[in-house]
Amino acid sequence: MSKFDILTKYIPMIQTDSFGEWVIDKENDGTPEHPIQMPFVGYSEMVSNFIDDVYTFEESNKNMELTRYGDILKENGLEWRTDSMKDADVSSLNAQCVLALLMGAVRAERFCDGALLDFFKNGYMLKWLERLQSIE
């Protein structure tokens, strides 16, 4: 059993999951009596569990310093920006940097609703997890 199993176990699940969808309030009209709820992403159970496991992995592997994900990306010639992360050639990245990509994607959701959904839907999370699995 590998220390990355807590994350790589999601590879087959990602291939069949819908990840989530945008929830947009179409019932309320914006009046004080019926305020419109801001749009948000309702994530699937798989994505919610994945997020929890990313944080669990970080807590259990402090030596990887994943709270420094932005610095780790920068040290590897990447930026904590969607385009930079998506364009990353993961074939040569080490485990710490791949884990920093995963953490950066999870953290991006806190600042930009739907960021994580985009990483899942466009295959980046799968690509990064497959790289992590190949490193083992």
MODELLER restraints for C-alpha pairs under 7 A, 6 or more apart:
rsr = mdl.restraints
at = mdl.atoms
rsr.add(forms.Gaussian(group=physical.xy_distance, feature=features.Distance(at['CA:6:A'], at['CA:53:A']), mean=6.52, stdev=0.5))
rsr.add(forms.Gaussian(group=physical.xy_distance, feature=features.Distance(at['CA:7:A'], at['CA:53:A']), mean=6.73, stdev=0.5))
rsr.add(forms.Gaussian(group=physical.xy_distance, feature=features.Distance(at['CA:7:A'], at['CA:54:A']), mean=6.95, stdev=0.5))
rsr.add(forms.Gaussian(group=physical.xy_distance, feature=features.Distance(at['CA:8:A'], at['CA:129:A']), mean=5.70, stdev=0.5))
rsr.add(forms.Gaussian(group=physical.xy_distance, feature=features.Distance(at['CA:8:A'], at['CA:133:A']), mean=6.21, stdev=0.5))
rsr.add(forms.Gaussian(group=physical.xy_distance, feature=features.Distance(at['CA:11:A'], at['CA:126:A']), mean=6.20, stdev=0.5))
rsr.add(forms.Gaussian(group=physical.xy_distance, feature=features.Distance(at['CA:11:A'], at['CA:129:A']), mean=6.69, stdev=0.5))
rsr.add(forms.Gaussian(group=physical.xy_distance, feature=features.Distance(at['CA:14:A'], at['CA:126:A']), mean=6.72, stdev=0.5))
rsr.add(forms.Gaussian(group=physical.xy_distance, feature=features.Distance(at['CA:19:A'], at['CA:43:A']), mean=5.85, stdev=0.5))
rsr.add(forms.Gaussian(group=physical.xy_distance, feature=features.Distance(at['CA:19:A'], at['CA:44:A']), mean=5.07, stdev=0.5))
rsr.add(forms.Gaussian(group=physical.xy_distance, feature=features.Distance(at['CA:19:A'], at['CA:47:A']), mean=6.06, stdev=0.5))
rsr.add(forms.Gaussian(group=physical.xy_distance, feature=features.Distance(at['CA:19:A'], at['CA:117:A']), mean=6.67, stdev=0.5))
rsr.add(forms.Gaussian(group=physical.xy_distance, feature=features.Distance(at['CA:19:A'], at['CA:120:A']), mean=6.93, stdev=0.5))
rsr.add(forms.Gaussian(group=physical.xy_distance, feature=features.Distance(at['CA:20:A'], at['CA:41:A']), mean=6.60, stdev=0.5))
rsr.add(forms.Gaussian(group=physical.xy_distance, feature=features.Distance(at['CA:20:A'], at['CA:42:A']), mean=5.41, stdev=0.5))
rsr.add(forms.Gaussian(group=physical.xy_distance, feature=features.Distance(at['CA:20:A'], at['CA:43:A']), mean=4.06, stdev=0.5))
rsr.add(forms.Gaussian(group=physical.xy_distance, feature=features.Distance(at['CA:20:A'], at['CA:44:A']), mean=4.88, stdev=0.5))
rsr.add(forms.Gaussian(group=physical.xy_distance, feature=features.Distance(at['CA:21:A'], at['CA:41:A']), mean=5.46, stdev=0.5))
rsr.add(forms.Gaussian(group=physical.xy_distance, feature=features.Distance(at['CA:21:A'], at['CA:42:A']), mean=5.52, stdev=0.5))
rsr.add(forms.Gaussian(group=physical.xy_distance, feature=features.Distance(at['CA:21:A'], at['CA:43:A']), mean=6.56, stdev=0.5))
rsr.add(forms.Gaussian(group=physical.xy_distance, feature=features.Distance(at['CA:22:A'], at['CA:39:A']), mean=6.77, stdev=0.5))
rsr.add(forms.Gaussian(group=physical.xy_distance, feature=features.Distance(at['CA:22:A'], at['CA:40:A']), mean=5.65, stdev=0.5))
rsr.add(forms.Gaussian(group=physical.xy_distance, feature=features.Distance(at['CA:22:A'], at['CA:41:A']), mean=4.33, stdev=0.5))
rsr.add(forms.Gaussian(group=physical.xy_distance, feature=features.Distance(at['CA:22:A'], at['CA:42:A']), mean=6.17, stdev=0.5))
rsr.add(forms.Gaussian(group=physical.xy_distance, feature=features.Distance(at['CA:23:A'], at['CA:39:A']), mean=5.58, stdev=0.5))
rsr.add(forms.Gaussian(group=physical.xy_distance, feature=features.Distance(at['CA:23:A'], at['CA:40:A']), mean=5.40, stdev=0.5))
rsr.add(forms.Gaussian(group=physical.xy_distance, feature=features.Distance(at['CA:23:A'], at['CA:41:A']), mean=5.77, stdev=0.5))
rsr.add(forms.Gaussian(group=physical.xy_distance, feature=features.Distance(at['CA:23:A'], at['CA:42:A']), mean=6.37, stdev=0.5))
rsr.add(forms.Gaussian(group=physical.xy_distance, feature=features.Distance(at['CA:24:A'], at['CA:39:A']), mean=4.71, stdev=0.5))
rsr.add(forms.Gaussian(group=physical.xy_distance, feature=features.Distance(at['CA:24:A'], at['CA:40:A']), mean=6.96, stdev=0.5))
rsr.add(forms.Gaussian(group=physical.xy_distance, feature=features.Distance(at['CA:25:A'], at['CA:36:A']), mean=6.19, stdev=0.5))
rsr.add(forms.Gaussian(group=physical.xy_distance, feature=features.Distance(at['CA:25:A'], at['CA:37:A']), mean=5.73, stdev=0.5))
rsr.add(forms.Gaussian(group=physical.xy_distance, feature=features.Distance(at['CA:25:A'], at['CA:39:A']), mean=6.67, stdev=0.5))
rsr.add(forms.Gaussian(group=physical.xy_distance, feature=features.Distance(at['CA:28:A'], at['CA:34:A']), mean=5.17, stdev=0.5))
rsr.add(forms.Gaussian(group=physical.xy_distance, feature=features.Distance(at['CA:28:A'], at['CA:35:A']), mean=6.07, stdev=0.5))
rsr.add(forms.Gaussian(group=physical.xy_distance, feature=features.Distance(at['CA:28:A'], at['CA:36:A']), mean=5.27, stdev=0.5))
rsr.add(forms.Gaussian(group=physical.xy_distance, feature=features.Distance(at['CA:29:A'], at['CA:35:A']), mean=6.57, stdev=0.5))
rsr.add(forms.Gaussian(group=physical.xy_distance, feature=features.Distance(at['CA:29:A'], at['CA:36:A']), mean=6.29, stdev=0.5))
rsr.add(forms.Gaussian(group=physical.xy_distance, feature=features.Distance(at['CA:30:A'], at['CA:36:A']), mean=4.84, stdev=0.5))
rsr.add(forms.Gaussian(group=physical.xy_distance, feature=features.Distance(at['CA:40:A'], at['CA:113:A']), mean=6.39, stdev=0.5))
rsr.add(forms.Gaussian(group=physical.xy_distance, feature=features.Distance(at['CA:41:A'], at['CA:113:A']), mean=6.75, stdev=0.5))
rsr.add(forms.Gaussian(group=physical.xy_distance, feature=features.Distance(at['CA:41:A'], at['CA:114:A']), mean=6.02, stdev=0.5))
rsr.add(forms.Gaussian(group=physical.xy_distance, feature=features.Distance(at['CA:51:A'], at['CA:106:A']), mean=6.59, stdev=0.5))
rsr.add(forms.Gaussian(group=physical.xy_distance, feature=features.Distance(at['CA:54:A'], at['CA:103:A']), mean=6.86, stdev=0.5))
rsr.add(forms.Gaussian(group=physical.xy_distance, feature=features.Distance(at['CA:58:A'], at['CA:66:A']), mean=6.12, stdev=0.5))
rsr.add(forms.Gaussian(group=physical.xy_distance, feature=features.Distance(at['CA:64:A'], at['CA:96:A']), mean=6.17, stdev=0.5))
rsr.add(forms.Gaussian(group=physical.xy_distance, feature=features.Distance(at['CA:66:A'], at['CA:100:A']), mean=5.92, stdev=0.5))
rsr.add(forms.Gaussian(group=physical.xy_distance, feature=features.Distance(at['CA:69:A'], at['CA:100:A']), mean=4.56, stdev=0.5))
rsr.add(forms.Gaussian(group=physical.xy_distance, feature=features.Distance(at['CA:69:A'], at['CA:103:A']), mean=6.59, stdev=0.5))
rsr.add(forms.Gaussian(group=physical.xy_distance, feature=features.Distance(at['CA:69:A'], at['CA:104:A']), mean=6.11, stdev=0.5))
rsr.add(forms.Gaussian(group=physical.xy_distance, feature=features.Distance(at['CA:70:A'], at['CA:79:A']), mean=6.95, stdev=0.5))
rsr.add(forms.Gaussian(group=physical.xy_distance, feature=features.Distance(at['CA:70:A'], at['CA:80:A']), mean=5.64, stdev=0.5))
rsr.add(forms.Gaussian(group=physical.xy_distance, feature=features.Distance(at['CA:72:A'], at['CA:97:A']), mean=6.13, stdev=0.5))
rsr.add(forms.Gaussian(group=physical.xy_distance, feature=features.Distance(at['CA:72:A'], at['CA:100:A']), mean=6.51, stdev=0.5))
rsr.add(forms.Gaussian(group=physical.xy_distance, feature=features.Distance(at['CA:73:A'], at['CA:79:A']), mean=5.81, stdev=0.5))
rsr.add(forms.Gaussian(group=physical.xy_distance, feature=features.Distance(at['CA:73:A'], at['CA:80:A']), mean=6.77, stdev=0.5))
rsr.add(forms.Gaussian(group=physical.xy_distance, feature=features.Distance(at['CA:73:A'], at['CA:97:A']), mean=6.19, stdev=0.5))
rsr.add(forms.Gaussian(group=physical.xy_distance, feature=features.Distance(at['CA:73:A'], at['CA:100:A']), mean=6.55, stdev=0.5))
rsr.add(forms.Gaussian(group=physical.xy_distance, feature=features.Distance(at['CA:78:A'], at['CA:84:A']), mean=5.87, stdev=0.5))
rsr.add(forms.Gaussian(group=physical.xy_distance, feature=features.Distance(at['CA:78:A'], at['CA:85:A']), mean=6.71, stdev=0.5))
rsr.add(forms.Gaussian(group=physical.xy_distance, feature=features.Distance(at['CA:79:A'], at['CA:85:A']), mean=6.76, stdev=0.5))
rsr.add(forms.Gaussian(group=physical.xy_distance, feature=features.Distance(at['CA:80:A'], at['CA:104:A']), mean=6.66, stdev=0.5))
rsr.add(forms.Gaussian(group=physical.xy_distance, feature=features.Distance(at['CA:85:A'], at['CA:101:A']), mean=6.74, stdev=0.5))
rsr.add(forms.Gaussian(group=physical.xy_distance, feature=features.Distance(at['CA:86:A'], at['CA:124:A']), mean=6.69, stdev=0.5))
rsr.add(forms.Gaussian(group=physical.xy_distance, feature=features.Distance(at['CA:90:A'], at['CA:128:A']), mean=6.96, stdev=0.5))
rsr.add(forms.Gaussian(group=physical.xy_distance, feature=features.Distance(at['CA:90:A'], at['CA:131:A']), mean=6.74, stdev=0.5))
rsr.add(forms.Gaussian(group=physical.xy_distance, feature=features.Distance(at['CA:91:A'], at['CA:131:A']), mean=6.80, stdev=0.5))
rsr.add(forms.Gaussian(group=physical.xy_distance, feature=features.Distance(at['CA:95:A'], at['CA:132:A']), mean=6.03, stdev=0.5))
rsr.add(forms.Gaussian(group=physical.xy_distance, feature=features.Distance(at['CA:95:A'], at['CA:135:A']), mean=6.75, stdev=0.5))
rsr.add(forms.Gaussian(group=physical.xy_distance, feature=features.Distance(at['CA:98:A'], at['CA:128:A']), mean=6.17, stdev=0.5))
rsr.add(forms.Gaussian(group=physical.xy_distance, feature=features.Distance(at['CA:98:A'], at['CA:132:A']), mean=6.58, stdev=0.5))
rsr.add(forms.Gaussian(group=physical.xy_distance, feature=features.Distance(at['CA:105:A'], at['CA:116:A']), mean=5.75, stdev=0.5))
rsr.add(forms.Gaussian(group=physical.xy_distance, feature=features.Distance(at['CA:106:A'], at['CA:116:A']), mean=6.07, stdev=0.5))
rsr.add(forms.Gaussian(group=physical.xy_distance, feature=features.Distance(at['CA:108:A'], at['CA:115:A']), mean=6.12, stdev=0.5))
rsr.add(forms.Gaussian(group=physical.xy_distance, feature=features.Distance(at['CA:108:A'], at['CA:116:A']), mean=6.87, stdev=0.5))
rsr.add(forms.Gaussian(group=physical.xy_distance, feature=features.Distance(at['CA:109:A'], at['CA:115:A']), mean=5.21, stdev=0.5))
rsr.add(forms.Gaussian(group=physical.xy_distance, feature=features.Distance(at['CA:109:A'], at['CA:116:A']), mean=5.50, stdev=0.5))
rsr.add(forms.Gaussian(group=physical.xy_distance, feature=features.Distance(at['CA:119:A'], at['CA:125:A']), mean=5.84, stdev=0.5))
